[in-house]
Amino acid sequence: HVVNKKKIEKMSNFVRKTLLSTLSTRSFLKQCGSTTVTNFTKSTLCKRTFSCMTKLPRQFGSFQQRWLHQENASKKSYDNLSKYLETEIKGEMEEGVANFDKLLEGWTKHCDGVKITLSKKVGNETVKVNFSISGALEGYSGPEEEEMDVEAPLLCKPPFEVEIVKPSGSTMAIRCLVDEYMMEEGEDDVSDRFEIVNVTIHNGKPEETTYVCEAENMDAEMYDGLLDVLEERGIDSLFVDSLVEFSTKYEKKEYVDFLMSMKKFADE
């Protein structure tokens, strides 16, 4: 395009400079030729356009093969698990699931899965012992067994809580732990079988604001007094021995039931 120089002179300096710059750019592109512009445009677009990327076709066949392989592997793993469980159940049943109903005589037993509550009346008080066998299985190993590195039998030694309930509903709850090293037969000191962890007083149900007295902060006279209270209500060394025996046999029953449930799941 030819631009009249007189018209340019009449324009403001800013407009004049802009127009002259545009004319210079057009002139440069004309001299370089259209191929330069075309190549520049193509190289720019190729970096940003999805059509320039190589797309691989979906391999439906290989996906189906993977799915079938996973399905077969899933069935095989269940079959292997089921065979193991069958052998394990058979072995446990051959050892025998002992009858534990005769243990802890004098106590009423209420079993709800892994949670057990024992209860009885002592005078005008109700005494309850609450415990759970979950996670309480451990190997019994006295000092001699540890030194000889002998494989220890499994015993279920659950922590337990004794609740002594007055007719008014006022309750003293004493939490206890079974001693790590069960003492030899004939040593019937109550303190040899378990230890007190803490004690609380509440009205039927402890609250978050209820004070907890830790045994480590008690003086010896209070601690011994609580042991006497427990012993008078049947919580002594013989009781703890029976509790461990009951828990061990009951845990085995629950374990066999668990194995059967798992086998049923694997076979389904």
Number of C-alpha atoms within 10 A of each C-alpha: 4 5 10 8 8 8 9 15 10 9 12 9 10 8 11 14 13 11 13 12 12 11 14 12 10 10 11 11 13 12 8 10 10 11 10 12 12 10 11 11 11 11 10 10 13 12 11 10 9 10 10 10 10 7 8 6 6 8 8 9 9 10 11 11 11 12 12 12 11 12 11 12 12 11 13 12 12 17 15 11 15 20 14 14 20 13 11 15 17 13 11 15 13 9 8 12 15 13 11 15 10 8 15 18 10 12 16 12 17 12 11 9 12 14 12 17 18 17 18 16 15 13 9 9 17 17 24 20 20 17 21 20 21 13 11 15 16 15 13 17 19 14 9 9 12 12 9 8 10 10 11 13 9 12 19 25 28 22 18 23 20 22 24 23 21 16 9 9 14 15 22 19 23 23 21 18 16 21 15 16 13 19 15 9 8 6 11 13 12 18 14 17 21 23 18 20 16 18 19 16 18 15 13 15 12 15 9 7 6 11 12 14 14 13 18 11 9 12 9 11 9 11 16 14 11 14 19 14 12 18 14 10 16 16 19 20 20 15 17 22 19 15 20 18 18 21 25 22 18 22 23 17 19 16 14 18 13 13 19 17 13 15 20 12 11 17 13 7
